[in-house]
Amino acid sequence: MIKRLRLMTFPMLMLLFVSCFFIMAHSSPFTYGDVDGNGKIDSTDYVIMRRYVLGVIDSFQYEYAERAADVNGDNMIDSTDCVLMRRYLLGIITEFPVATQPTPSPTPVPSGNITYTLVRAANPTQDQLDAYTRIESAMDTAVSYYNTYTTITKELRVLYEPSVQTADANINGTMRFGSNRSYMNHIIAMHEIAHTVGVGTSSAWRNIIVDGVYTGTHATEELRAITGDRNAVLKGDRQHFWPYGLNYVSEVKSEQDLINHCRIVNAMKKDGI
């Protein structure tokens, strides 16, 4: 009986060990303020952070130092972080601002299913061939972002129409690019994809924008998770929204702006646009 009991419990103990290891391995790999990665927050961390801010050093030895040093969660390491670290070490504060920020929504598992067909002329001119190449490149990138960061399904029909002044799109899935090459890029393509899934084009849109403010719960909460501002609101008009609406190419400062656009549009779909 004893041998049988040992044989039965050993696999269970191993499973428990593996489970505990899995949890430990997937816990947060760093602690805010622990810039040197030694497991504690002290004056050494403050000195390293200050040297970095002053430009004495331009990198850290600890692999998670850049994230650990951003104690106010604004994606920058500057004098504000140094002040907060000093206040923490003096006991004036007991936690960093980043600890009180809402946890951003996790990046969705790639599960979008947006596809497109580029309509081509039977005997294309050089102008058309050039346009097709540019549009296809723009669409491939735009669709890749949507399929990675949203769960939206849509079939698109894309055309090159030189008479179109810029680019436009309809909720029926039709997208058109005009002859102006400056609009044949992935940022504009992503903006137009948003129109095909309901932004400014669905019957629900006119009801969800009230006095210039987007009132949908899901997208509003997504914006607040992205910005860390519990009072943040999306603005909108009859056709567009902002921030992260990609209404102008100049709006995009980093790849994160494109990801945030996808997150907002994905949440808007949950709001019923």
Secondary structure, DSSP 8 states (H G I E B T S, - for coil): -HHHHHHHHHHHHHHHHHHHHHHHHTS-S--TT-TT-SSS--HHHHHHHHHHHHTS-SS-SSTTHHHHH-TT-SS--SHHHHHHHHHHHTTS-SS-GGGGS--------S--EEEEEE---SS--HHHHHHHHHHHHHHHHHHHHHHHH---EEEEEEEE-TTSSSEEE-TTSEEEE-S-GGG-SHHHHHHHHHHHTTTTTSTTHHHHEETTEE--HHHHHHHHHHH--TT---EE-SS-EESS---SGGG--SHHHHHHHHHHHHHHHHTT-
